[in-house]
Amino acid sequence: MRTPEKVLSFACLAVGGAAAGYVYFVRVLRPAPPAVACPSGLVDDWRCASYQVIVSKPFFLLAGALIGTWFAYALVRLYTAPGPSFTWREGLVTAPPVLAMTAWIIALHPGVSWFWADSLGWWEVLFFLLAAVLVRLAIGVASVAKVRGGLILAFGVPIIFASLGYAYITLFQLPPVGHSCPAFAQASDCTYHPLIGESRPWVFLGLLAGIWLAYAVAVGVAGAPRRTLDWIECAIVLPTMTAVIWWALAVGPDQAGGGYVDRFVLAVCLTAVLRLLLGARIVSREVSGMLAKLGMVRKTAAS
């Protein structure tokens, strides 16, 4: 990739990200004015002031442009730099603002009414940042695969598993579903956590499971001489699995979703079993052969 092509990639994706942020704000989020969202008499409170900054067109334009630039950097590295596209420098630059913005939005939630009449709430504001992180992880998985069609693998598997999670919670609903926070539950149980009987936790679980399994397939296709699970993967996955299982066991029953808890934990455990199977040499070889027959991925000359 030549320098003009790199510059064009950065320019186009930055503009495209800003446009996506604007469309998401205007067409999807449709926020209420501060006088409606902020509690009476607290319009000048720091939470309301922060709300006016976050839920505004300039914020989403800037956030979209920065996210587009981030994607451009990841794609340029994907096609120009051999090996995984993740670097410590990138993590030091991107992780602090993403974590700080996430903490900011979560801290504002209890003092501001984010659930507006015909619009989306605080979870959807946070989803804009979360989606960017998931897309970046998928591009990183594609760089691990070292194959043509790596992006198809990296994005296809998470979409499939997220669709399975949504289909499962839609087809096998247990009453009550989509109910409001139960009267006997603590306020914190429903302030920050989506109800376990709704689709959002299952779709999110499917996305995480799909990215993890796509990474396992990418490692097998690349033929990297590594162990089934390295310490970096374990350091990321084990705390995430512990947090997800703890959330289901501790919060799920209080949300009147006890019937979903065992199924949710079972889905997490089955994902871990699939990862271990994909790490086996025989299974990895069979998966690579199947993908090659389907023509989905073809090894490049560099691999």
C-alpha positions in Angstrom: 0.0 0.0 0.0 1.5 3.3 -1.1 1.5 6.6 0.8 -1.3 8.2 -1.2 -3.5 5.1 -0.7 -2.8 5.3 3.1 -3.7 9.0 3.2 -6.8 8.3 1.2 -7.8 5.5 3.6 -7.4 7.8 6.6 -9.3 10.6 5.0 -12.2 8.5 3.8 -12.6 6.5 7.0 -12.4 9.6 9.2 -15.1 11.3 7.2 -17.1 8.1 7.0 -16.9 7.7 10.8 -18.0 11.3 11.4 -21.0 10.7 9.1 -21.8 7.4 10.9 -21.7 9.2 14.2 -24.1 11.9 13.0 -26.5 9.4 11.5 -26.4 7.4 14.7 -27.2 10.5 16.8 -30.0 11.8 14.6 -31.7 8.7 13.3 -31.0 6.1 16.0 -30.4 7.9 19.4 -32.8 10.9 19.0 -32.0 12.2 22.5 -34.3 14.4 24.6 -33.3 17.9 25.5 -31.6 18.5 28.9 -34.8 20.0 30.4 -36.5 16.7 29.9 -33.7 14.3 30.7 -32.3 16.1 33.7 -34.2 16.0 37.0 -36.1 19.1 38.0 -34.0 21.7 39.6 -30.7 19.9 38.7 -30.2 21.4 35.2 -27.0 23.0 36.3 -25.7 19.9 38.0 -22.4 18.4 36.7 -24.3 15.3 35.5 -26.6 17.3 33.4 -23.7 19.4 32.1 -21.9 16.2 31.1 -25.1 14.9 29.6 -25.2 17.9 27.3 -21.7 17.3 26.2 -22.0 13.6 25.5 -25.4 13.6 23.9 -24.7 16.2 21.3 -23.9 16.3 17.6 -20.3 17.6 18.0 -19.5 14.8 20.4 -20.7 12.1 18.0 -19.1 13.8 15.0 -15.7 13.9 16.8 -16.1 10.4 18.2 -17.0 9.0 14.8 -14.1 10.7 13.1 -11.6 9.4 15.7 -13.1 5.9 15.4 -12.8 6.0 11.7 -9.2 7.1 12.0 -8.6 4.2 14.4 -10.1 1.7 11.8 -7.9 3.2 9.1 -4.8 2.7 11.2 -5.9 -0.9 11.8 -6.6 -1.7 8.2 -3.3 -0.1 7.0 -1.4 -2.3 9.4 -3.4 -5.3 8.3 -2.3 -4.9 4.7 1.2 -3.6 5.2 2.6 -5.0 8.4 3.2 -8.7 8.8 1.8 -10.5 11.8 -0.8 -9.4 14.4 -1.8 -5.7 14.0 -2.1 -5.0 17.8 0.7 -3.0 19.3 1.4 -1.9 22.8 1.6 1.7 21.5 -1.9 1.5 20.1 -3.2 0.1 23.4 -1.6 2.9 25.4 -3.2 5.5 23.1 -6.7 4.1 22.7 -7.4 2.2 26.0 -7.3 5.3 28.4 -9.9 7.4 26.5 -12.2 4.5 25.8 -12.1 3.4 29.5 -12.5 6.9 30.7 -15.5 7.6 28.4 -17.1 4.3 29.4 -16.7 5.2 33.1 -18.0 8.7 32.5 -21.2 7.4 30.8 -21.8 4.8 33.5 -21.3 7.3 36.3 -23.8 9.7 34.8 -26.6 7.1 34.4 -28.1 7.2 38.0 -28.6 11.0 38.0 -30.0 11.5 34.4 -33.1 10.0 32.8 -31.6 8.3 29.7 -34.7 6.4 28.7 -36.6 8.8 26.5 -40.1 8.4 25.1 -39.4 7.2 21.5 -35.6 7.0 21.6 -32.8 4.8 23.0 -31.1 5.0 26.4 -27.7 5.0 28.0 -26.9 1.5 26.9 -27.2 2.6 23.2 -24.9 5.6 23.9 -22.3 3.2 25.3 -22.9 0.8 22.5 -21.5 3.2 19.9 -18.1 3.0 21.7 -18.4 -0.7 22.4 -19.1 -1.5 18.7 -15.9 0.3 17.7 -13.9 -1.8 20.1 -15.4 -5.0 18.8 -14.7 -4.0 15.2 -11.1 -3.3 16.1 -10.8 -6.7 17.8 -12.2 -8.4 14.6 -9.6 -6.6 12.5 -6.9 -7.8 14.9 -8.2 -11.4 14.5 -8.0 -11.0 10.7 -4.4 -10.0 11.0 -3.7 -13.2 13.1 -5.1 -15.4 10.4 -2.6 -14.3 7.7 -5.0 -15.4 5.0 -7.1 -13.8 2.2 -10.6 -13.5 3.5 -9.5 -13.0 7.0 -11.9 -10.2 7.5 -14.8 -12.5 6.4 -13.7 -14.9 9.1 -13.2 -12.3 11.7 -16.6 -10.6 11.2 -18.6 -13.6 10.0 -18.2 -15.8 13.1 -19.2 -13.1 15.7 -22.2 -12.2 13.6 -23.3 -15.8 13.4 -22.9 -16.3 17.2 -24.7 -13.1 17.9 -27.5 -14.1 15.6 -27.7 -17.5 17.5 -27.9 -15.7 20.8 -30.7 -13.4 19.5 -32.6 -16.3 17.9 -32.3 -18.4 21.1 -33.7 -15.7 23.4 -36.4 -14.9 20.9 -37.6 -18.5 20.3 -37.3 -19.9 23.8 -38.6 -17.1 26.0 -39.6 -17.8 29.6 -42.2 -15.5 31.3 -41.7 -12.8 32.3 -39.7 -11.3 29.5 -39.0 -7.7 28.9 -40.5 -6.8 32.2 -39.5 -3.7 34.3 -37.2 -4.0 37.3 -39.0 -6.1 39.9 -40.1 -4.3 43.1 -38.1 -6.6 45.3 -34.8 -6.2 43.5 -32.2 -3.7 44.6 -31.8 -0.6 42.6 -28.3 -1.5 41.5 -29.6 -4.7 40.0 -31.4 -2.9 37.2 -29.5 0.4 37.1 -26.5 -0.8 35.2 -27.4 -4.4 34.1 -29.7 -5.3 31.2 -32.3 -7.9 32.2 -31.0 -11.4 31.6 -34.3 -12.3 29.9 -33.8 -9.7 27.2 -31.9 -10.0 24.0 -29.0 -7.6 24.8 -27.0 -9.9 27.1 -27.3 -12.8 24.8 -26.3 -10.8 21.7 -23.3 -9.4 23.6 -22.4 -12.9 24.8 -22.6 -14.1 21.2 -20.3 -11.3 19.9 -17.7 -12.1 22.5 -17.9 -15.8 21.9 -17.7 -15.3 18.2 -14.6 -13.1 18.4 -12.9 -15.5 20.7 -13.7 -18.5 18.5 -12.7 -16.6 15.3 -9.4 -15.9 17.0 -9.0 -19.7 17.7 -9.8 -20.5 14.1 -7.4 -17.8 12.8 -4.5 -19.2 14.9 -5.2 -22.7 13.5 -5.4 -21.5 9.9 -2.2 -19.5 10.3 -0.4 -22.6 11.6 1.3 -20.6 14.4 3.6 -22.8 16.5 2.0 -22.0 19.8 0.2 -23.7 22.7 -3.5 -24.3 22.8 -3.9 -21.2 25.1 -1.2 -18.7 25.8 -0.9 -16.6 28.9 -2.2 -13.4 27.2 -5.3 -15.1 26.0 -5.9 -16.6 29.4 -5.4 -13.3 31.1 -8.1 -11.7 28.9 -10.6 -14.6 28.8 -10.6 -15.9 32.4 -11.5 -12.5 34.0 -14.2 -11.9 31.3 -15.7 -15.4 31.8 -15.6 -14.9 35.6 -17.4 -11.5 35.4 -20.0 -12.8 33.0 -20.8 -15.9 35.1 -20.8 -13.9 38.3 -23.2 -11.4 36.7 -25.6 -14.2 35.7 -25.5 -15.9 39.1 -25.6 -12.8 41.2 -27.9 -10.5 39.3 -30.0 -12.8 37.1 -32.2 -14.3 39.9 -32.9 -10.8 41.3 -34.2 -9.7 37.9 -36.8 -12.5 38.0 -34.7 -14.2 35.4 -33.7 -17.3 37.3 -34.9 -19.6 34.5 -32.2 -18.1 32.2 -29.3 -18.3 34.6 -28.4 -21.9 34.1 -28.8 -21.6 30.3 -26.6 -18.5 30.2 -23.8 -20.2 32.3 -24.1 -23.3 30.1 -23.6 -21.2 27.0 -20.5 -19.6 28.5 -19.1 -23.1 29.4 -19.9 -24.5 25.9 -18.0 -21.6 24.4 -14.9 -22.5 26.5 -15.2 -26.2 25.4 -15.4 -25.2 21.8 -12.3 -23.1 22.2 -10.4 -26.0 23.7 -11.5 -28.2 20.9 -10.4 -25.7 18.3 -7.0 -25.7 20.0 -6.5 -29.4 19.3 -4.2 -30.1 16.4 -6.6 -32.6 14.7 -9.6 -30.3 14.9 -7.6 -27.3 13.8 -6.3 -29.2 10.8 -9.9 -30.2 9.8 -11.2 -26.7 10.2 -8.5 -25.3 8.0 -9.1 -27.9 5.4 -12.9 -27.3 5.5 -12.4 -23.5 5.0 -10.0 -24.1 2.2 -12.5 -26.4 0.4 -15.2 -23.8 0.8 -12.9 -21.2 -0.7 -13.5 -18.9 2.2 -9.8 -18.4 3.0 -6.7 -19.0 0.9 -3.3 -18.7 2.3 -1.2 -16.0 0.9 2.3 -16.4 -0.4 3.6 -14.7 2.8 2.2 -17.4 5.0 
